[in-house]
Structure formats: structure tokens, C-alpha cells
Amino acid sequence: MVTLAEVAQHAGVSASTVSYVLSGKRSISAGTRLRVEQSIHELGYHPNAGARALASSRSNIIALMVPLRTDMYVPVMMEIAIAVATTARTHGYDVLLLTGEEGPDAVRRVTGSGLADAMILMDVELDDERLPLLRGTDLPSVLIGLPADTSGLTCVDLDFKATGALCVEHLAMLGHRDIAVIGEAPAVYERHTGFAERTLDGLRSRARDLGIRMLHRPCGGGYDAMAVTLARILDERPDTSGFVVQNEQAVEPLLALLRRQGRAVPEDVSVVAICPDQVAVQASVRLTSVSIPAQEMGRHAVERLVAELDGRGTDEVVLIAPELTVRESTGSAPSAAS
């Protein structure tokens, strides 16, 4: 392990000069700074994290709360987490990943222990019980998600209300008048998870504006759950010709069940998904979809958090506009085509 003293000897300066170059607490001439930085690079020196934290009152760690629930699509959550980690590293921060369903207890643990300089929270609910604690602490934080009340908070999210509206508009333009929405697992709505509730709000509002009949049914993961849900939908609304799916685990079972019933996609029914592009393009029918911008969400969250840590941040809500990509799963409604 290379020491600070060895870096100083290699660069021909004092140990305090190396320390000042690392901390930025004093102005160092450009030539001296360059020599020290070259020595650090050549020797492979890494400052001791504990000593650095004591010297600067910072840990250079960001805590990321991402509860890994069985009713959520974990690959999307982890893609966001990876984007957070890689972006944080470019700003000189490491990420402490908290995956348990601890809620307020995890916030208390981080804020009370000095484990991290800041926090990013995911899986945000409309009335999230973690938020009063965040508002009552000086620890900088960013939410990836949108609660009902955003006052005093910085939030980054896909505009899920606009996403729902965009899906309805696309199907309506193709002549579909009866639409079914296959949603997330029931527990997601029972928790009033923000992204699911806001999508549903956008779907309902735009369907009402356009005179579209819409039915929403939550759905668990897997073929059997999808079979029961689809049977209920077609029993209640046999003229359903358009589906919006916000449940990655239901995509392939839905397509398989429609084939089994002799309903061709998109000739008989159209399907729009809200999902990662990878899910859409690898489905048995390439799906028209609104993509989940996981990497962009993670990057924006870290950049706003770093700005806040540097004293440049302000409370704000950043909503990423949805983009719908048309592929092979949507077409004119049978009645419109005829």
C-alpha cells in the first residue's frame, strides 16, 4: 500500500503539500499540482477512506435505498442502481446499496451514523413514510420517483402520467375504442406506488377525454395469473381490441395466451407496453412501447445530488418526457380496418 509520504518523496514536496492537493483546501501552483498528480498516478496511490472522511467531514459515499420487492421488476431497479453507481464514481463518490424493506429505519440509520454524505431513494410511494424524516434532516437527498407532495424535495422520474396518456392516444389514433390495461401486481397499487398510480391517472384522464372505454386490471407475474386476468377482461369487455401492459412479467404470457385463443397481433388486437426496450424488442412480437429511461434517471439523480452537495442545488422536480416507439404489435382496430 503506497503511503502519502511516499507520494511526497516521489514528487519532491512535503506531505502537507500532497494533502492540500488532494483536499483542495489551499492554493497550490500549477507546476507543483501537476508533479503531485503524476506521482499519485504513477505510484497508484489511493487515499485512505477513513482518514479522508475525518479530514473533510465527508465520507464520499452516497446511500442508495432500493428495496428489492418480489412484486417489482428487479432488472429495471438494478439498471437504475448501476447508472447511479457509475455516475457517482465519475464524481468521486462510492455508493452504499440498501436493499432491505426497512423504510424510515434505514433513513434514521444513515442520517444518524454519518455513513453517507447524501441519499437517493427509489420505489417512492405517494404518501411515502420516509419523507418526513428526509424533510427533517440536513442530509441532501434526491428521489427517483414522485410522491403526492413534492414540496421541499428534489425528484427525478419519467413523466408517467404523460406516459399513460401517450399510450391511449396511440391506440385511439388507430381506431381502438375498447382498451384494457394490464397493470402491476395488486400489492404495488395497495402501497400506492407513485409510478403505477400516475400512469393509471394518465391513462384514465386521456381515455375519458377521447371517449375511450378503459378497463384496468392488476396482474401478478406468470402465465397462470395472466390467464385469469385475461379471461376476466374478455368476459367483461369482449370487444377489447387494445391492451396497454405495465408489467414486464405479464408481456410474454399475454402474447402466448392471445395466440392460443387465435387472436393475431396486431391484426385482431394491439398491444402497447411500458417497459425497457430490451423487453420490447425481445418479445415474441416486437412491441410498440414507451421505454423506461433507467440510465437517464440514475444519471440525473446523481448530478442533482452532487450539485446540492456542492451548494449549487435547488429543490426541483425533473420529469423526463416519454417517447413511444412504434413496432409490430400495434395496428388499426378491426372495425376501423374493415
N, C-alpha and C positions, 0 to 999 in steps of 0.2 A: 504494500500500500504506500503510494507516494505521499509524502507529507508536505505541508505548506512551506516548511523550512527548506526542503529540497528544491521546491519550485523557486524560492527566493535565491538560493545559491546558484541555480542554473541560469536565472535571469540577471544575476549580478545586482540584486536590490535587497532591501531589508524585508523581513517577514511582514512588517506592518504595511509596507507598500503593496505587497501581494494581497493582503487583506482588504486594503482600500480599493484596489482594482476590482476585487470580487464583490464588495458591498456597494461600491459607488458612493460611499459617504464623503470622500474627499476628491477634489480635482487632481488628476494625475496627468502629466504631459503625454501627448500622443505617442511619442517615441518609447517612453517607459511602459505605457499601457500595452503597446504592441509587443515589446520584448516579453512581458509577463504572460500575455495571452499565448504567444508562441511557445513559451516554456510549458505552460499548462497543457497545451495541445500535444507537444512532443513527449511529455512525461506521462500523459494520461491521468492527470490529477483530477480527482472528484472531491469537492468539499464535503466534510463530514456533516450529515444532515442535522444531527443533534446540536453540534456546535454552531452551525449556521442559524438554526432556529433560536438558540439562546442569544446570539449576537444581534439578530434582526427583529426578534419578537414575531417572526413568521416561520411557519413550517414548510411553506411552498407546497402545500397539499390542498387539493380540492376534494371534498367529500361528495360522492355521487350516490344518492338514495334511489335505488331502482328495485323495488320489491318484485321478486320473480314469482308471480302467482300462476297457478295451473290454468286459470281461465283466460290468461293473456297469451298473445303470440310472442314467445320469448325471442325468436330471431330478430324481430324489429327492435325490441328493447335493447338487445345486445349490440345491434348495429349503431344505435344512438350512443350507447355507452362507449363503444370503440371510437366513434367520432369525437366524443368528449375527451377521451384519454389521449388521442393523437394530437388534437388541437391544443390541449393543456400542455403537452410536452413541448410543443413549439414555443410556448410562452414561459417555459421553465418550471412548470408545475407537474407534480405527480397526482394520481387520482386514487383515493381511498374508496373502494366499492362496498356499499352497504346493501345487501340483497334481501335481508330479512323483512318481515312484515311487522316492524317494531313501531311504526308511526311516530307519535310525539316522543317516545322514549329515545329513539335514535337521534332526534334533533337535540334533545337535552344532553345526550351523551357527547355529541360533537361540540355543541356550544359551551358546555361546562368543563371540557377537558383540554381544550386547545389543540385537539387532534388535527384540525384543519383551519385554513385561513378563510374558507368560504364553502358554500354548499350549493349543489344543484339537485333539485327534487324532480322525480318523474312519477308517472302514474297518479296524476293530480285529480282529485275529486272536486265537484262543485263546491261542497262545503268541507274542505279538507281540514281535518283536526290538527294538522301540523302547522297551519298558517298563523294562528295566534302566537305561537312560540317564535316563529320567524319574525313577526312584526314587533315582538318584544325584545329582540336581541340586536346588537350592532353587527353581528356577523353577516357579511354580504351574501346574498343568495339570489338564485335565478330558478324559476320554474320552467320545466319543459311540459307545458300543459296550461290550461286556463281554468281557474276557479270562477265561481259566480261573481265574487267581489275581488277585483284586481288592485284596489287602492293600496298604495304603499309597496307594491310588488313589481318585480321585473319578470316578464313572462315571454316565452318563445313557443310558438306552436304553428302547425298547419292550420289554416282557417277552415276548420271542419264544418262550420255552418255553411260557408260558401261551397265546400266540397259536396255536401248533401244536395244543395240547390243545383249545382252543375250536373250531377248525375240525373236528376229529374228532368232538367232542361234537355239533355241529350236524348233521353228516351221519348220525351214529349215531341221533340222535333221529328222523330222517326214515326210518329203516329200512335205510340203506345198510350192507352188511356187507363189501363189497369196495371198497377205496379205493386210488386211485393218486395219488401225489404227484409233480407235475412241478416239479422244482427249478431252481435257478440253473445257470449254465454249470459244467461239470466243474471248471474252474480255481478257482472260488470254494470248492469243497469241498477241493480239493487244498491250498489255502492255509489251510484250517481257519478260514475267516472266521466270526467269532463269531455273527452274527445267523442265518446259514444253519444252522450246526451246532446252535444252541439251538432253532431252530424244529423241526428234524428230531428232536431229543431229545424235545420236547413231543409231536410227532405220534406217534412210536413208543410212548412211555410210555402215552399215553392210549388208543391203539389196542389195546395189549396189555391194559390194564385192562378195556376194554369188549368184548374178544373180536372186534375188527375185524381183518380181513386187510388188510394195507397193503403197498404196493409203492412204492418211491422210485426215481425215475429223474432224474438231472441232464439238462439240456437246453440246447443252445446257442440263440442267437437266430435267428429267421427261420422261414419256412414249411417249408423242406426238413428242418431239424433237428427240428422238431416232428413232421413226418410220420414220420420214422424212429422217434422216441421213442414216439409213439402206437401205431405198428404193433407195436413190441416189447411195450408194456404189454398190448395186447389179445391178442397171441399168447400171452403168459404167463398173463394173467388175463382170459379172455374175459367173465367175469361182472362185471367192474368197472363200477360204476354211479355212483361218486362220484369227483370229481377235486378235489384241492387244488393250486393253482398259486401258486408263489412265484417268479415270473419274468415281469415285465411284458411282455417282448418275445415271450413264448410265448402270451399270452392270446388275441389275435385269430387267430393261426394255429390254435390248438386249436379255437376255436369254428367256424372255417371248415371244418376237417377233419371235425369231428363232423357238420356239416350235409351235407358231401359224402358221408358214409357213411350218411346217413339217420337219424342218431341225434339226436332232438329234445332240446333243453334247455329246461325241466327234465323233460319227460315221460319220456325214456329215461335220461338221465344228468344229474347235478347237478354244478355247478362252483362252488367257493369259491375266491376269490383273496385273497392277501395283497399289497396294492398300494395306491397312493394312490387317494383317492376319485375323482379325475378319470379315472383309467384305468378304474375300475369302472363309472362311470356313462356313459362314452362308448363302451363296448364294444358290439358288435352285439347282445348280450343283456346287459341291465343286471345286473351281477354282485353276488351276495352276497359281502361282503368284510370283511376286517379291515383298517382303514386304517393307513397309516404316518403317525404324528403328527409329520411333519418339523418344522413350525414350533414345536411344543411342545418337541421335543428340543433344537433350537437355542437356544430361549429359556432353558430350564432350564440348559443347559451354561454359557451366559454368566453367568447370575445366580449360579451356584455359583462360577464363576471370579472374578467381581467380589467376592463375599463373602470368598474366600480372599485376594485382593489387599488387602482392607481389614482383614484379620486376624480375620474372623468365620467363616471356613470350617473344615469338618472333613471328613476322608475319609469318603465315603459312597457308596452305590450307590442310584441313583434309577431304579426300574423303573416305566414307565408302563403301567397296566393296559390290555389290549387290549379293543376294542369291536367286536363283529360286527354289521354292518348287513345285514338280510335284504332281498334284492331278487328279481329274476325268474329267477335262474339255479339256484335250488335248490328241490326238491320231493320228495315221497315217492318212495322207491325203487320201481321197477316191481313187484317181488314184494310189497312192503308195500301198494302201492296196490291190487293185484289181490285 
